Amino acid sequence: MADPIRNYQTSAVPGVRADIDQGLRAYMIRVYNLMGLGLLITGLAAIGTIMLATTTDPASAVATLPSGEMLTSFGYAIFGSPLRWVVILAPLAAVMFLSFRVQSMSVAAAQTIFWVYAGLVGLSLSSIFLVYTTASISQTFFATAASFGALSLYGYTTKRDLSGIGTFLIMGVVGILVAMVINMFLQSTAMAMAISVIGVLLFAGLTAYDTQRIKSIYYQVQDSEMLGKTAILGALSLYLDFINMFQFLLSFMGDRR
């Protein structure tokens, strides 16, 4: 991948390189801040949802899970009724809407859709509290955060061109999705474990690749009105990498109830 910074090194204007680096740092900080706020919204939405969905009062419970968790009427609606499919599919609808309509949106509107999407993911992701212990969810989150930070730093600082592995990784994700659909019918524990391990590796690679790609895109849009929108799309890419890596890591590291 050609480094756009090199094209500016030959400029006769003093301070151009410093201005570019400062702009890039501000841009990446904005991307990470958007992503971090998205994760915060997701976490708060997930915790709030599970608090409303479960109860310790048998008189308020309308259903009891095999794990012993008692569901409120709200919990039964989003976890046990056909409404759960709306909860599952709503985030997909929101992210597709944002991806396809971002060009015609204002920056404020695109950012709002991103926050809505993050909240919907939290609503959908709240079900992990019914499957895994709170301690293992916390441990996996911090393990994911540490891994993500190291991988994103590598993608930002490396001189190696990672564009060549991008197509391979995306094809791998498609393959994982197909395997997950197949395993819905096979219910193979061994296959599920393999999917989880490969999924972690794929999204680890995508974290580094997407970080480098976001950095490269900055030089193409730095003086255009697209700068704000690409920051949101960049945050969305890294957010998806984090969430997916977390879920795959949790599926084989997490302690089940």
C-alpha positions as a Markdown table, in Angstrom:
| # | Residue | x | y | z |
|---|---|---|---|---|
| 1 | Met | 0.0 | 0.0 | 0.0 |
| 2 | Ala | 1.5 | 3.4 | -1.0 |
| 3 | Asp | 2.0 | 5.6 | 2.0 |
| 4 | Pro | 0.3 | 8.9 | 1.3 |
| 5 | Ile | 2.6 | 10.6 | 3.8 |
| 6 | Arg | 5.5 | 10.1 | 1.5 |
| 7 | Asn | 3.8 | 12.1 | -1.2 |
| 8 | Tyr | 3.9 | 15.1 | 1.2 |
| 9 | Gln | 7.5 | 14.7 | 2.3 |
| 10 | Thr | 8.7 | 16.2 | -0.9 |
| 11 | Ser | 6.6 | 19.3 | -0.5 |
| 12 | Ala | 8.4 | 22.6 | -0.2 |
| 13 | Val | 5.9 | 23.9 | 2.3 |
| 14 | Pro | 7.4 | 23.8 | 5.9 |
| 15 | Gly | 5.3 | 22.0 | 8.5 |
| 16 | Val | 3.1 | 20.1 | 6.0 |
| 17 | Arg | 4.1 | 16.7 | 7.4 |
| 18 | Ala | 3.4 | 17.9 | 11.0 |
| 19 | Asp | 0.0 | 19.2 | 10.0 |
| 20 | Ile | -0.9 | 15.9 | 8.4 |
| 21 | Asp | 0.2 | 13.9 | 11.3 |
| 22 | Gln | -1.7 | 16.1 | 13.7 |
| 23 | Gly | -4.9 | 15.8 | 11.6 |
| 24 | Leu | -4.5 | 12.1 | 11.4 |
| 25 | Arg | -4.1 | 11.8 | 15.2 |
| 26 | Ala | -7.2 | 13.9 | 15.7 |
| 27 | Tyr | -9.1 | 11.8 | 13.2 |
| 28 | Met | -8.1 | 8.5 | 14.8 |
| 29 | Ile | -8.9 | 9.8 | 18.2 |
| 30 | Arg | -12.4 | 10.7 | 17.0 |
| 31 | Val | -12.8 | 7.2 | 15.5 |
| 32 | Tyr | -11.8 | 5.5 | 18.7 |
| 33 | Asn | -14.0 | 7.8 | 20.8 |
| 34 | Leu | -17.0 | 7.1 | 18.6 |
| 35 | Met | -16.3 | 3.4 | 18.9 |
| 36 | Gly | -15.8 | 3.5 | 22.6 |
| 37 | Leu | -19.0 | 5.4 | 23.2 |
| 38 | Gly | -20.8 | 2.9 | 21.0 |
| 39 | Leu | -19.5 | 0.1 | 23.2 |
| 40 | Leu | -20.5 | 2.0 | 26.3 |
| 41 | Ile | -24.1 | 2.3 | 25.0 |
| 42 | Thr | -24.1 | -1.4 | 24.1 |
| 43 | Gly | -23.0 | -2.4 | 27.6 |
| 44 | Leu | -25.5 | -0.1 | 29.4 |
| 45 | Ala | -28.3 | -1.3 | 27.1 |
| 46 | Ala | -27.4 | -5.0 | 27.8 |
| 47 | Ile | -27.2 | -4.5 | 31.5 |
| 48 | Gly | -30.4 | -2.4 | 31.6 |
| 49 | Thr | -32.2 | -5.0 | 29.5 |
| 50 | Ile | -31.2 | -8.0 | 31.7 |
| 51 | Met | -32.2 | -6.1 | 34.8 |
| 52 | Leu | -35.7 | -5.5 | 33.4 |
| 53 | Ala | -35.9 | -9.0 | 32.0 |
| 54 | Thr | -35.1 | -11.0 | 35.2 |
| 55 | Thr | -36.3 | -11.0 | 38.7 |
| 56 | Thr | -35.6 | -12.7 | 42.0 |
| 57 | Asp | -39.2 | -12.4 | 43.1 |
| 58 | Pro | -41.2 | -15.6 | 42.2 |
| 59 | Ala | -44.4 | -13.6 | 42.3 |
| 60 | Ser | -43.2 | -11.3 | 39.5 |
| 61 | Ala | -41.9 | -14.2 | 37.4 |
| 62 | Val | -43.8 | -15.5 | 34.4 |
| 63 | Ala | -41.2 | -18.2 | 33.4 |
| 64 | Thr | -38.2 | -19.9 | 34.9 |
| 65 | Leu | -35.2 | -21.0 | 32.8 |
| 66 | Pro | -33.3 | -24.3 | 33.4 |
| 67 | Ser | -30.5 | -22.2 | 34.9 |
| 68 | Gly | -32.9 | -21.0 | 37.6 |
| 69 | Glu | -33.2 | -17.4 | 36.2 |
| 70 | Met | -36.7 | -16.1 | 36.5 |
| 71 | Leu | -38.1 | -13.9 | 33.7 |
| 72 | Thr | -40.4 | -11.0 | 34.0 |
| 73 | Ser | -43.1 | -10.5 | 31.3 |
| 74 | Phe | -40.7 | -8.2 | 29.5 |
| 75 | Gly | -38.0 | -10.8 | 29.7 |
| 76 | Tyr | -40.3 | -13.5 | 28.4 |
| 77 | Ala | -41.4 | -11.2 | 25.5 |
| 78 | Ile | -37.8 | -10.6 | 24.3 |
| 79 | Phe | -36.3 | -14.0 | 25.0 |
| 80 | Gly | -39.2 | -16.5 | 24.8 |
| 81 | Ser | -41.8 | -15.1 | 22.4 |
| 82 | Pro | -41.6 | -14.5 | 18.6 |
| 83 | Leu | -40.6 | -11.0 | 19.5 |
| 84 | Arg | -37.1 | -12.3 | 20.0 |
| 85 | Trp | -36.6 | -12.5 | 16.2 |
| 86 | Val | -37.3 | -8.7 | 16.1 |
| 87 | Val | -34.6 | -8.2 | 18.8 |
| 88 | Ile | -32.2 | -10.4 | 16.9 |
| 89 | Leu | -32.8 | -8.9 | 13.4 |
| 90 | Ala | -33.2 | -5.2 | 14.4 |
| 91 | Pro | -29.4 | -4.5 | 14.7 |
| 92 | Leu | -28.8 | -6.0 | 11.3 |
| 93 | Ala | -31.5 | -3.8 | 9.8 |
| 94 | Ala | -30.0 | -0.7 | 11.5 |
| 95 | Val | -26.4 | -1.4 | 10.3 |
| 96 | Met | -27.5 | -2.1 | 6.8 |
| 97 | Phe | -29.5 | 1.1 | 6.8 |
| 98 | Leu | -26.5 | 3.1 | 8.0 |
| 99 | Ser | -24.1 | 1.5 | 5.5 |
| 100 | Phe | -26.3 | 2.0 | 2.5 |
| 101 | Arg | -27.7 | 5.5 | 3.3 |
| 102 | Val | -24.7 | 7.2 | 4.9 |
| 103 | Gln | -23.8 | 9.0 | 1.7 |
| 104 | Ser | -27.2 | 10.9 | 1.8 |
| 105 | Met | -27.2 | 11.5 | 5.6 |
| 106 | Ser | -25.8 | 14.4 | 7.6 |
| 107 | Val | -23.0 | 13.6 | 10.0 |
| 108 | Ala | -25.4 | 14.1 | 12.9 |
| 109 | Ala | -28.0 | 11.7 | 11.5 |
| 110 | Ala | -25.4 | 9.1 | 10.7 |
| 111 | Gln | -24.0 | 9.4 | 14.3 |
| 112 | Thr | -27.5 | 9.0 | 15.7 |
| 113 | Ile | -28.2 | 5.8 | 13.7 |
| 114 | Phe | -24.9 | 4.5 | 15.0 |
| 115 | Trp | -26.0 | 5.1 | 18.6 |
| 116 | Val | -29.3 | 3.5 | 17.9 |
| 117 | Tyr | -27.5 | 0.5 | 16.4 |
| 118 | Ala | -25.3 | 0.2 | 19.4 |
| 119 | Gly | -28.3 | 0.2 | 21.7 |
| 120 | Leu | -30.1 | -2.5 | 19.6 |
| 121 | Val | -26.9 | -4.6 | 19.8 |
| 122 | Gly | -27.0 | -4.2 | 23.6 |
| 123 | Leu | -30.6 | -5.3 | 23.7 |
| 124 | Ser | -29.8 | -8.4 | 21.6 |
| 125 | Leu | -26.5 | -9.1 | 23.4 |
| 126 | Ser | -28.2 | -9.1 | 26.8 |
| 127 | Ser | -29.1 | -12.8 | 26.5 |
| 128 | Ile | -25.4 | -13.7 | 27.2 |
| 129 | Phe | -26.2 | -12.9 | 30.9 |
| 130 | Leu | -28.6 | -15.8 | 30.8 |
| 131 | Val | -26.0 | -18.2 | 29.4 |
| 132 | Tyr | -22.7 | -17.2 | 31.0 |
| 133 | Thr | -21.6 | -16.1 | 34.5 |
| 134 | Thr | -21.1 | -12.4 | 35.1 |
| 135 | Ala | -17.5 | -13.0 | 36.1 |
| 136 | Ser | -16.6 | -14.8 | 32.9 |
| 137 | Ile | -18.3 | -12.1 | 30.8 |
| 138 | Ser | -16.3 | -9.4 | 32.6 |
| 139 | Gln | -13.0 | -11.4 | 32.2 |
| 140 | Thr | -13.7 | -12.0 | 28.5 |
| 141 | Phe | -14.5 | -8.3 | 27.9 |
| 142 | Phe | -11.2 | -7.2 | 29.4 |
| 143 | Ala | -9.3 | -9.9 | 27.5 |
| 144 | Thr | -10.9 | -8.7 | 24.3 |
| 145 | Ala | -10.1 | -5.1 | 25.1 |
| 146 | Ala | -6.4 | -5.8 | 25.7 |
| 147 | Ser | -6.2 | -7.9 | 22.5 |
| 148 | Phe | -8.1 | -5.3 | 20.5 |
| 149 | Gly | -5.8 | -2.5 | 21.7 |
| 150 | Ala | -2.6 | -4.4 | 20.8 |
| 151 | Leu | -3.9 | -5.4 | 17.4 |
| 152 | Ser | -5.2 | -2.0 | 16.5 |
| 153 | Leu | -1.9 | -0.4 | 17.6 |
| 154 | Tyr | -0.1 | -2.9 | 15.3 |
| 155 | Gly | -2.4 | -2.0 | 12.4 |
| 156 | Tyr | -1.8 | 1.7 | 13.0 |
| 157 | Thr | 2.0 | 1.6 | 13.3 |
| 158 | Thr | 3.1 | -1.3 | 11.0 |
| 159 | Lys | 4.8 | -0.5 | 7.8 |
| 160 | Arg | 3.6 | -3.8 | 6.3 |
| 161 | Asp | 0.8 | -3.6 | 3.8 |
| 162 | Leu | -2.1 | -5.5 | 5.2 |
| 163 | Ser | -4.4 | -5.0 | 2.2 |
| 164 | Gly | -3.5 | -8.4 | 0.8 |
| 165 | Ile | -5.0 | -10.2 | 3.7 |
| 166 | Gly | -8.2 | -8.2 | 3.8 |
| 167 | Thr | -10.0 | -10.2 | 1.1 |
| 168 | Phe | -8.9 | -13.4 | 2.6 |
| 169 | Leu | -10.2 | -12.4 | 6.0 |
| 170 | Ile | -13.6 | -11.2 | 4.6 |
| 171 | Met | -14.0 | -14.5 | 2.7 |
| 172 | Gly | -13.2 | -16.3 | 6.0 |
| 173 | Val | -16.0 | -14.4 | 7.8 |
| 174 | Val | -18.4 | -15.4 | 5.0 |
| 175 | Gly | -17.3 | -19.0 | 5.5 |
| 176 | Ile | -17.8 | -18.8 | 9.2 |
| 177 | Leu | -21.3 | -17.5 | 8.7 |
| 178 | Val | -22.1 | -20.4 | 6.4 |
| 179 | Ala | -20.6 | -22.8 | 8.9 |
| 180 | Met | -22.7 | -21.3 | 11.8 |
| 181 | Val | -25.9 | -21.8 | 9.8 |
| 182 | Ile | -25.0 | -25.4 | 9.0 |
| 183 | Asn | -24.2 | -26.0 | 12.7 |
| 184 | Met | -27.6 | -24.7 | 13.7 |
| 185 | Phe | -28.9 | -28.0 | 12.2 |
| 186 | Leu | -25.9 | -30.3 | 13.1 |
| 187 | Gln | -25.6 | -29.0 | 16.7 |
| 188 | Ser | -21.9 | -30.2 | 16.7 |
| 189 | Thr | -20.0 | -29.2 | 19.8 |
| 190 | Ala | -16.6 | -29.8 | 18.1 |
| 191 | Met | -17.7 | -27.7 | 15.1 |
| 192 | Ala | -18.9 | -24.9 | 17.4 |
| 193 | Met | -15.6 | -24.8 | 19.1 |
| 194 | Ala | -13.7 | -24.7 | 15.8 |
| 195 | Ile | -15.9 | -21.9 | 14.6 |
| 196 | Ser | -15.2 | -19.9 | 17.8 |
| 197 | Val | -11.5 | -20.3 | 17.5 |
| 198 | Ile | -11.4 | -19.4 | 13.8 |
| 199 | Gly | -13.8 | -16.5 | 14.4 |
| 200 | Val | -11.4 | -15.0 | 17.0 |
| 201 | Leu | -8.5 | -15.3 | 14.7 |
| 202 | Leu | -10.4 | -13.7 | 11.8 |
| 203 | Phe | -11.6 | -10.7 | 13.7 |
| 204 | Ala | -8.2 | -10.3 | 15.3 |
| 205 | Gly | -6.8 | -10.0 | 11.8 |
| 206 | Leu | -9.6 | -7.7 | 10.7 |
| 207 | Thr | -8.9 | -5.4 | 13.7 |
| 208 | Ala | -5.4 | -4.7 | 12.4 |
| 209 | Tyr | -6.5 | -4.6 | 8.8 |
| 210 | Asp | -9.4 | -2.2 | 9.4 |
| 211 | Thr | -7.2 | 0.1 | 11.5 |
| 212 | Gln | -4.7 | 0.5 | 8.7 |
| 213 | Arg | -7.5 | 0.9 | 6.2 |
| 214 | Ile | -9.1 | 3.7 | 8.3 |
| 215 | Lys | -5.8 | 5.4 | 8.5 |
| 216 | Ser | -5.3 | 5.2 | 4.8 |
| 217 | Ile | -8.8 | 6.5 | 4.0 |
| 218 | Tyr | -8.1 | 9.6 | 6.0 |
| 219 | Tyr | -5.7 | 10.9 | 3.4 |
| 220 | Gln | -8.3 | 10.5 | 0.7 |
| 221 | Val | -11.0 | 12.5 | 2.5 |
| 222 | Gln | -9.1 | 14.8 | 4.9 |
| 223 | Asp | -10.2 | 18.0 | 3.0 |
| 224 | Ser | -13.7 | 16.9 | 2.1 |
| 225 | Glu | -17.1 | 16.9 | 3.7 |
| 226 | Met | -16.9 | 13.1 | 3.9 |
| 227 | Leu | -14.4 | 13.3 | 6.8 |
| 228 | Gly | -17.1 | 13.1 | 9.5 |
| 229 | Lys | -19.0 | 10.3 | 7.8 |
| 230 | Thr | -15.9 | 8.2 | 7.3 |
| 231 | Ala | -15.0 | 8.6 | 10.9 |
| 232 | Ile | -18.4 | 7.1 | 11.8 |
| 233 | Leu | -18.0 | 4.2 | 9.3 |
| 234 | Gly | -14.5 | 3.6 | 10.7 |
| 235 | Ala | -15.8 | 3.5 | 14.2 |
| 236 | Leu | -18.5 | 1.1 | 13.1 |
| 237 | Ser | -15.9 | -1.3 | 11.5 |
| 238 | Leu | -13.8 | -1.4 | 14.6 |
| 239 | Tyr | -16.9 | -1.7 | 16.8 |
| 240 | Leu | -18.0 | -4.8 | 14.8 |
| 241 | Asp | -14.5 | -6.3 | 15.1 |
| 242 | Phe | -14.6 | -5.8 | 18.8 |
| 243 | Ile | -18.1 | -7.2 | 19.4 |
| 244 | Asn | -17.5 | -10.2 | 17.2 |
| 245 | Met | -14.2 | -11.0 | 18.7 |
| 246 | Phe | -15.7 | -10.7 | 22.2 |
| 247 | Gln | -18.6 | -13.1 | 21.3 |
| 248 | Phe | -16.4 | -15.7 | 19.7 |
| 249 | Leu | -14.0 | -15.5 | 22.6 |
| 250 | Leu | -16.8 | -15.8 | 25.1 |
| 251 | Ser | -18.2 | -18.9 | 23.4 |
| 252 | Phe | -15.2 | -21.0 | 24.3 |
| 253 | Met | -13.7 | -19.1 | 27.3 |
| 254 | Gly | -16.9 | -18.3 | 29.1 |
| 255 | Asp | -18.2 | -20.3 | 32.1 |
| 256 | Arg | -21.8 | -21.3 | 31.5 |
| 257 | Arg | -24.4 | -21.1 | 34.2 |
